[in-house]
Amino acid sequence: MKELNDILFLVQARLGSQRLSEKMITSFSGTTLTDICLKKIKSSTFIPSRQFYVSVYEEELKQVCERNSVNIFHRSESSAKCEGTPMTLMYEWHDKLPFKYCVLINACAPFMQINTVERFTKAYINSDSDGMFGVITKKNYFWNKDSTLITPWPEGKEVMMTNYVEETYEAAHCLYAGKMNKIKDGIWMGDFQKPGDIELFPMEERECLDIDYQWQFNMCESLYKSELR
């Protein structure tokens, strides 16, 4: 069993996204995606403020952190510009912040609820696994690139009925947790090829609306505005 005091809560952001640059500071319903995420986490009475950091390089993002009074990990320019490898550069905080575990929170998901982050953390604390990953439950049919059905067909059913199909899980790309000292070995969360090495945490699909492209930004902003009325 893990201890809450051993967990780093971290948001990592940059302005140089290849698909939608500067989305983290672009006006989103009168605020920004970064502000929405930071305010949400700060509202928690469960997450200790001393354990919450934002890893950023650009001054514009640091200013958002400062106006929200959150801890800043000063990310390097090379980390902000890297595309995931090496992992030790992408997650360069792994050996610089004094925690055993990390819960990494995606700031591009404006509908994710703080109670979901808290439930994820509590599940991770009580898990025997070193890693945990947010997923979306799917009940649908899937094919591979050769047009071969890879979803088991429901026994005794002659037509395509999704309510009888076996559940599968899709990566949510919203919440991640892992042991920090494994990152030096190129391991984040664990090995997906080993059953149970990474525990899956089902999330509501709506909370996992993730913004990578302009059309997603526009759609989510419109939905977000409609819920504020």
ABEGO torsion letter per residue (X at the ends): XBBAAABBBBBBBBAABAABBGAAABBBGGBBAAAAAAAAAAABAABBAAABBBBBABAAAAAAAAAAGBBBBBBBAAAAABAGOBAAAABAAAAABBBABBBBBBAABAABBAAAAAAAAAAAAABABABBBBBBBBBBBBBBAAGBBABBBBBGBABBBAAABBBBBBBAGABBBBBAAAAAAGBBGEBAABBGABBBBBBBAAAABBBABAAAAAAAAAAAAAAAX
